[in-house]
Amino acid sequence: MTHTPPGIAALRARTDACLGETARTWLDKAAAEAATADRQDQQAYASWELRFAEAGRRCGAEHADSARIVLLHAARADTATLTRLYEQGAAAERRAVLAALPHLVAGPEALPLVEDALRTNDTRLVAAAVGPYAAEHLTAHHWRHAVLKCLFTGVPVSAVAELAARARGDAELARMLGDYANERTAAGRPVPDDLHRVLALTTPPPHKAEES
C-alpha cells in the first residue's frame, strides 16, 4: 500500500471539497490511472500525462494546480518525468510541477527547474519557485537572488517559504537589499515596502544578558 504524506492527503481533501461531482469523478479516475501506469508501457504512461495537461479544463483553472499535484504524486513522478513535463508544459503546468517538488523530490536534483523559473519574469512562476523546495535546497547565494527577484518583479515576499528563518542574521542579504534600495532612491523610484520587511528580518536577534 502506497503511503500518502499528510500534505497530499489534506490537499486532496480540500480539492475534492471544492470540485463538482463531474470534476471529482474525473480526478478519481485520472489519479487511479496515474497510480497504476506501468512505466514500461509508454502508451499508458503518456495517457496519464495527457490527463495532467487537461486538468485545467476538467477541474477549472482555480483548482488545476491542486489536481495536477495529486496526479503527479499518484504517478510517483521522478525527476526525469517532472523535468519533461516542466519543459514541455505551459506556464500553468510548470507551476504545478514546481509546487509538487517538495512532495516528490527529496534531494536537490530538481533545482534546475527552480532556477529556470527564477530566470523568467512570469510572477506566478517566480512565486511557485520560491516555495518549500527552494527554501530547503537553494544555496545561500541563489536564495538571496531569489528574494531579490521577488522584489524586482513585484512578487510578495510572503510567497518565499521560510523567509524569516533563512534571512535571520544574513549580513550579505542585508547588504544586497541596501544596495538595491540605494539604486532605487538614486533613480527617483520608490523602495518597495517588502524590501524593508526583509531587511528587518536580517537583523540578528539581540543577545540576552548573561545572568549574574
JODAQUI-V86847 format. One record per pair of residues at least 4 apart in sequence whose ideal C-beta (glycine too) atoms are under 6 Angstrom apart, sorted by the first residue. I is the first residue (numbers start at 0). J is the second residue. Records with the same first field share a line. If there is no record, write none. Layout:
I=J  J
//
This chain:
3=7  8
7=72  102
10=65
11=69
14=62  65
15=23
17=62
18=22  23
22=57  58
25=57
26=30  66
29=50  70
30=69  70  73
32=47
33=47  70  73  74
34=73
36=43  44  47
37=43
38=44
47=74
51=67  70
53=57
54=58  63  66  67
55=60  63  91
58=62  63  66
62=66
64=94  95  98
67=95
68=95  98  99
71=76  99
72=102
76=80  81  103
78=104  108  109
81=96
83=87
84=88  96
85=93  96  112
88=92  93
90=121
94=123  127
97=116  127  128
98=127
99=103
100=104  109  132
101=131  132
104=109
107=136
110=114  136
113=128  133
116=124  128
117=128  145  148
119=124
120=152
122=152  154
125=148  152  154
126=154  158
129=133  145  158  159
130=160
131=160
133=137
134=160  161
137=141  142
143=172  175
149=154  156
150=191  194
154=158
156=193  197
161=165
162=166
163=200
166=172  197  200  201
168=203
169=201
172=201
173=201
176=194  198
180=190  194
183=188  190
190=194
//
